[in-house]
Amino acid sequence: MADESVSKIHIAIIGGGLAGATLANALIQIPHFDIHVYESAPSFSERGAAIGLDTNAQQALEHILPSGSQELLKRAGAVPLNSVRSVVGSGPNAGQIVMDSSGDDSGVIVHRASLLRELIAPLPSKSLFTNKKLDTIKPSLSTGTIKVKFQDGDTKEFDAVVGADGIFSTVRSYVLQDEADKFAASQAGFWDCRCLVPIEKAKAMLGPELFTFHRQYGWVGDGSFIMHDVLENGTMVQCVISAIEHINHTPTKDRKRMLSRETLTQTLKNWLDGPIANGIIELALDQEELHGYSQWEHKATPTYANGNVCVIGDAAHATTPWQGSGIAMAFEDVMVLQELFKNITSSAEVATAFKVYDMIRRPRCQRIIDSSRGTGMVLCGQDTYAGLDPEKLREALAHRWDFIVGLDLDAHKIDALHKFREIQQGGTS
Ligand SMILES: Cc1cc2nc3c(=O)[nH]c(=O)nc-3n(C[C@H](O)[C@H](O)[C@H](O)COP(=O)(O)OP(=O)(O)OC[C@H]3O[C@@H](n4cnc5c(N)ncnc54)[C@H](O)[C@@H]3O)c2cc1C
């Protein structure tokens, strides 16, 4: 039952992607929080195919949701990532196995749109607003509230604002003020393209032996990386080609570019004698229109919070996809904010909670962004030590995920709460 002596804390969540929807699920459980989710698109929707959730992502979700993560993931159709095999894709060692990881580490793959659907479903419709694009944020000095203005001219006031508005976040610009341009997202040095094809076609092009077992394959080669995995109950195969940016493209601010047979052949020119490149090129070109997207990231961020406004998810820490950690970081952000918010009773404490959130989350997320970029270099055969030597690659890759999946989430929450209490009691941080 709600404590009547505690006044409501009104929060605007800007952005209804996976981070915003997860935060809304976390905060509706706290009776004295009144949440409003504003999404600029006409509906809550996700593009793209699948998203991988490592154990830390699943465990963070388990902490957040009252009924745990497993039921929700089941309803979203998540399937276990049975096994991952890394293989050399080009050069004299092409075809040699770098390493196999079995299903013991229990990662899952889930369709992005289905995951968002299940996160939106439990939210009260009175808290959800679409076609609401944030325009500006201004603190009101007289009331101590935050005034948000939408592009349709509507304005509202809140005690706090959380920006979950993605990589080119408007809320981030407010948080960083004059430094926003300096710390805006920039190219990470890679591009990738993705396609989804029926499994029979993939078997015909890549060879049936790669599909006797539903396994994710990562092919490490000269300047590029190829991945394929089986989705949609074994009926479809997702194929990804990623490459170092400078090989074929002069860096451009335009994230999207058309791909042709010529660009793909040029990208994979040192792979063509190997077992995978020719088939993948044919599968990719079978799409009606094939686009490549450059990968962008936040190379540094001086803070995730400014007073009663903060950023989470890609708005705070967009990363390359090489260690599949974007959504895990967002879930961890939410877990920490939820823990802090459970322990505040008035809007006067929000700024301290956000300050602690920044202190706890920023070092970890920046480490993941930097590690992910480095992992991309190893997987594109650019590591000066490992090159395309299977044993050295194994050595270079074997422990890169340890600090990501090994986070003790209970300790992370306790750490946040201790810092919060310390600041409240006037101690040093
Ligand atoms: C191709 C690809 C594959 C990936 N694979 C993985 C993976 O396997 N594992 C993993 O962990 N991560 C993966 N990621 C990363 C992961 O998808 C993201 O980290 C995550 O989805 C970010 O969620 P978000 O809610 O923070 O941002 P977004 O998904 O970008 O959502 C932001 C939302 O805010 C809305 N918005 C934007 N501006 C405004 C505004 N001004 N006002 C109101 N609303 C606004 C947008 O419409 C959008 O709905 C991948 C990313 C990509 C692109």
The ligand as an SDF file (V2000), in Angstrom:
LIG
                    3D

 53 58  0  0  0  0  0  0  0  0999 V2000
   22.2150   -3.8220  -35.6770 C   0  0  0  0  0  0  0  0  0  0  0  0
   22.3440   -3.8030  -34.1870 C   0  0  0  0  0  0  0  0  0  0  0  0
   22.5610   -4.9860  -33.4860 C   0  0  0  0  0  0  0  0  0  0  0  0
   22.7000   -4.9790  -32.0950 C   0  0  0  0  0  0  0  0  0  0  0  0
   22.8820   -6.1480  -31.4200 N   0  0  0  0  0  0  0  0  0  0  0  0
   22.9740   -6.1360  -30.0810 C   0  0  0  0  0  0  0  0  0  0  0  0
   23.1240   -7.3510  -29.3300 C   0  0  0  0  0  0  0  0  0  0  0  0
   23.1880   -8.4430  -29.8960 O   0  0  0  0  0  0  0  0  0  0  0  0
   23.1890   -7.2690  -27.9780 N   0  0  0  0  0  0  0  0  0  0  0  0
   23.1070   -6.0580  -27.3290 C   0  0  0  0  0  0  0  0  0  0  0  0
   23.1680   -6.0250  -26.0950 O   0  0  0  0  0  0  0  0  0  0  0  0
   22.9390   -4.9080  -28.0030 N   0  0  0  0  0  0  0  0  0  0  0  0
   22.8770   -4.9300  -29.3400 C   0  0  0  0  0  0  0  0  0  0  0  0
   22.7000   -3.7530  -30.0220 N   0  0  0  0  0  0  0  0  0  0  0  0
   22.5790   -2.5020  -29.2640 C   0  0  0  0  0  0  0  0  0  0  0  0
   21.1800   -2.3460  -28.6820 C   0  0  0  0  0  0  0  0  0  0  0  0
   20.2180   -2.5970  -29.6710 O   0  0  0  0  0  0  0  0  0  0  0  0
   21.0210   -0.9260  -28.1630 C   0  0  0  0  0  0  0  0  0  0  0  0
   22.0480   -0.6880  -27.2130 O   0  0  0  0  0  0  0  0  0  0  0  0
   19.6720   -0.7350  -27.4930 C   0  0  0  0  0  0  0  0  0  0  0  0
   18.6090   -1.1290  -28.3250 O   0  0  0  0  0  0  0  0  0  0  0  0
   19.5320    0.7310  -27.1290 C   0  0  0  0  0  0  0  0  0  0  0  0
   18.2710    0.9800  -26.6630 O   0  0  0  0  0  0  0  0  0  0  0  0
   17.8300    2.4650  -26.2810 P   0  0  0  0  0  0  0  0  0  0  0  0
   16.4260    2.3260  -25.8250 O   0  0  0  0  0  0  0  0  0  0  0  0
   18.8470    3.0650  -25.3820 O   0  0  0  0  0  0  0  0  0  0  0  0
   17.9360    3.2980  -27.6260 O   0  0  0  0  0  0  0  0  0  0  0  0
   17.0340    3.2210  -28.9540 P   0  0  0  0  0  0  0  0  0  0  0  0
   16.7030    1.8280  -29.2800 O   0  0  0  0  0  0  0  0  0  0  0  0
   17.7300    4.0340  -29.9690 O   0  0  0  0  0  0  0  0  0  0  0  0
   15.6740    3.9290  -28.5290 O   0  0  0  0  0  0  0  0  0  0  0  0
   15.5530    5.3330  -28.4330 C   0  0  0  0  0  0  0  0  0  0  0  0
   14.1010    5.6970  -28.5890 C   0  0  0  0  0  0  0  0  0  0  0  0
   13.9490    7.0830  -28.3500 O   0  0  0  0  0  0  0  0  0  0  0  0
   13.1350    7.6390  -29.3520 C   0  0  0  0  0  0  0  0  0  0  0  0
   13.5200    9.0640  -29.4710 N   0  0  0  0  0  0  0  0  0  0  0  0
   14.6400    9.5690  -30.0420 C   0  0  0  0  0  0  0  0  0  0  0  0
   14.6550   10.9130  -29.9490 N   0  0  0  0  0  0  0  0  0  0  0  0
   13.5160   11.2650  -29.2910 C   0  0  0  0  0  0  0  0  0  0  0  0
   12.9690   12.5180  -28.8800 C   0  0  0  0  0  0  0  0  0  0  0  0
   13.5960   13.6790  -29.1300 N   0  0  0  0  0  0  0  0  0  0  0  0
   11.7800   12.5240  -28.2290 N   0  0  0  0  0  0  0  0  0  0  0  0
   11.1340   11.3590  -27.9500 C   0  0  0  0  0  0  0  0  0  0  0  0
   11.6140   10.1330  -28.3220 N   0  0  0  0  0  0  0  0  0  0  0  0
   12.7940   10.1030  -28.9820 C   0  0  0  0  0  0  0  0  0  0  0  0
   13.4230    6.8230  -30.5850 C   0  0  0  0  0  0  0  0  0  0  0  0
   12.3670    6.8960  -31.5190 O   0  0  0  0  0  0  0  0  0  0  0  0
   13.5710    5.4200  -29.9920 C   0  0  0  0  0  0  0  0  0  0  0  0
   12.3540    4.7310  -29.8940 O   0  0  0  0  0  0  0  0  0  0  0  0
   22.6130   -3.7500  -31.4070 C   0  0  0  0  0  0  0  0  0  0  0  0
   22.3830   -2.5560  -32.1020 C   0  0  0  0  0  0  0  0  0  0  0  0
   22.2500   -2.5830  -33.4830 C   0  0  0  0  0  0  0  0  0  0  0  0
   22.0030   -1.2790  -34.2370 C   0  0  0  0  0  0  0  0  0  0  0  0
  1  2  1  0
  2  3  1  0
  2 52  2  0
  3  4  2  0
  4  5  1  0
  4 50  1  0
  5  6  2  0
  6  7  1  0
  6 13  1  0
  7  8  2  0
  7  9  1  0
  9 10  1  0
 10 11  2  0
 10 12  1  0
 12 13  2  0
 13 14  1  0
 14 15  1  0
 14 50  1  0
 15 16  1  0
 16 17  1  0
 16 18  1  0
 18 19  1  0
 18 20  1  0
 20 21  1  0
 20 22  1  0
 22 23  1  0
 23 24  1  0
 24 25  2  0
 24 26  1  0
 24 27  1  0
 27 28  1  0
 28 29  2  0
 28 30  1  0
 28 31  1  0
 31 32  1  0
 32 33  1  0
 33 34  1  0
 33 48  1  0
 34 35  1  0
 35 36  1  0
 35 46  1  0
 36 37  1  0
 36 45  1  0
 37 38  2  0
 38 39  1  0
 39 40  1  0
 39 45  2  0
 40 41  1  0
 40 42  2  0
 42 43  1  0
 43 44  2  0
 44 45  1  0
 46 47  1  0
 46 48  1  0
 48 49  1  0
 50 51  2  0
 51 52  1  0
 52 53  1  0
M  END
$$$$
